[in-house]
Amino acid sequence: MATDEPSEADSPLDDVMADIRRELVRRVATADRDEHRDIYDALEHE
């Protein structure tokens, strides 16, 4: 059965790919927040 834990040390490429994934998630979250700013503001002021 496959696990999410690496069996050996991450390679430099794995580290770079993880950084890229984190940056993409951050950018998508920021874009979503900006696109739906009115909803977030309304919820915040409820």
C-alpha positions, 0 to 999 in steps of 0.5 A: 500500500502506498503512503504519503511519507517518502521512504528516502530523503527528498531530492532538490527537485521534490523541494522545488516542486513542493515550493511551487505547489505552495505558491500556486495554492497561495495565488489561487487563494488570493485570487479567489479572495479578491474575486469574492471580496464582497462575500468575504466582507459581508461574512466578516461584518455579520 
